[in-house]
Amino acid sequence: MAVENIVIVGGGLAGAIAAKTLRTEGFAGPVVLLAEETHHPYLRPPLSKEYLLGQAQDDALPVVPAGWYAENGVELRLGSPVTSLDPAARTVGLGDGSRLEYASLLLATGSRPRAIPVPGSDLDGVGTFRTVEDSRRLRQQLDGGGQNVVMIGSGWIGMELAAAASAYGNTVTLLGLEEVPLGAAIGPELGGFFRSLHEANGVRFRLPASAAEITGRAGRVTGVVTDAGEVLPADLVVMAVGVVPEVSLAAAAGIGLHNGILADASLRTSAPGIFAAGDVANALHPFTGEHHRSEHWSNALNGGKVAARAMLGQDAVLDTVPYFYTDQFAVSMEYSGFPTLITGPPTIRGSLEAREFLAFWQRDGRVVAGMSVNWPRSDKPQKMIKSFITSKSALRPDVLADPAVPLDQLLPAA
Ligand SMILES: Cc1cc2nc3c(=O)[nH]c(=O)nc-3n(C[C@H](O)[C@H](O)[C@H](O)COP(=O)(O)OP(=O)(O)OC[C@H]3O[C@@H](n4cnc5c(N)ncnc54)[C@H](O)[C@@H]3O)c2cc1C
């Protein structure tokens, strides 16, 4: 069936890239991109890194230049949250009561930061972190240093925000439920590496610990009381305790859900003509045969492209190896792979002390995930890791660890 018009809900990376891909693939029909936020679609990774640190400005954020939408006939409606979805009638409803018909629909509604129901979380100076406004506000608050900052959450965003807050000269204490920061993501050894990095830069940890209460005076935060009864003075508190996929439209419309919107490898949902991409999609991955929901930049980028091509009837599947990166203090880390396939601790090539190493995780002798930390780009470490994973060849840990064996010699002959 020829697609007559396409509606995209959500003006994040997945939604904007889908619009761009529709045009680069030659689709000339109407495309409407409905965005709840009032900014042109923007990238979030810089918000907790170089943008927060003042090393990048507004021009580093847009997914595509602001003029691209009009120039390419994409109707971008900013500040237009979709309030309802009727899959049988193939319409979406907007806040002003109007309805919009679609032939194909992409749900790219992303995720929302989780808040913790702790007393005092509504005080001034306490917040979550997701948007450009959050980053601008926090930058202003951190600038000048000398404040007590309590970060709640020991995942990637909490650690990045702690690094930025500390770099501004603030006193930072991080609370988390894990024994080791990032432990759930990369295990105790490498989580310990990031903890040492932060401690060397003055960040203090309380792990495992949770916030029992946030205290205040005259409506403004003054401290955090931990579950162990310790009182931490605080001028600012950021809750970085994860996100929840924004599935409310899909849920009300009866679309299949499980940890996000269930989708096949072409990002089709259970409803005809409706696709899902980015943080909100829990899509079947051909490599593992399992559903994966990823909260990372590359998944939104690749998912937006695949959904657009699939909406045009092309044979497109999201089969890329998941990838993400982080920058904290002087450490740049990149990671590719399938964490759910990991069965044991990593093999390290290089030196944690020197902060320059590769880590390989294996399953039945095959590499299923790998990380590079400050590793020379000339070695193309991420390309190698992805090739190890997709080749499915068995590799001996002692050989993976041996710096005398060039990485490219470990690849199977083409
Ligand atoms: C601070 C921060 C730092 C990050 N750093 C990294 C990193 O270093 N590396 C990495 O790989 N990933 C990183 N990520 C994750 C990455 O940014 C996300 O995976 C990516 O933004 C997901 O894109 P998305 O388009 O799926 O969703 P989103 O970016 O969440 O966009 C979804 C959009 O849909 C809108 N929306 C929701 N419901 C509706 C509705 N009903 N109607 C209209 N619009 C709606 C939302 O307002 C939002 O603008 C970071 C995320 C954050 C927040």
The ligand as an ORCA input file, in Angstrom:
! r2SCAN-3c Opt
* xyz 0 1
  C      21.355     14.190     30.093
  C      21.421     13.028     29.153
  C      22.654     12.588     28.712
  C      22.747     11.506     27.865
  N      23.966     11.082     27.463
  C      24.074     10.029     26.625
  C      25.336      9.584     26.181
  O      26.372     10.116     26.563
  N      25.399      8.548     25.328
  C      24.280      7.927     24.881
  O      24.398      6.980     24.109
  N      23.047      8.313     25.280
  C      22.925      9.355     26.141
  N      21.696      9.767     26.561
  C      20.495      9.070     26.096
  C      19.978      9.610     24.782
  O      19.998     11.004     24.781
  C      18.566      9.089     24.562
  O      18.656      7.699     24.408
  C      17.885      9.729     23.373
  O      17.654     11.087     23.634
  C      16.561      9.061     23.067
  O      15.954      9.734     22.005
  P      14.395      9.584     21.745
  O      14.116     10.412     20.539
  O      14.004      8.181     21.753
  O      13.681     10.214     23.033
  P      13.733     11.658     23.690
  O      15.047     12.295     23.491
  O      13.244     11.449     25.092
  O      12.663     12.492     22.886
  C      11.284     12.190     22.953
  C      10.512     13.458     22.749
  O       9.141     13.116     22.659
  C       8.378     14.096     23.334
  N       7.063     13.549     23.661
  C       6.756     12.627     24.587
  N       5.433     12.377     24.568
  C       4.902     13.186     23.615
  C       3.579     13.385     23.127
  N       2.524     12.730     23.625
  N       3.402     14.275     22.124
  C       4.470     14.955     21.575
  N       5.713     14.794     22.000
  C       5.938     13.918     23.011
  C       9.245     14.435     24.537
  O       8.901     15.689     25.065
  C      10.626     14.445     23.913
  O      10.964     15.713     23.420
  C      21.563     10.855     27.423
  C      20.321     11.306     27.878
  C      20.244     12.379     28.742
  C      18.912     12.841     29.243
*
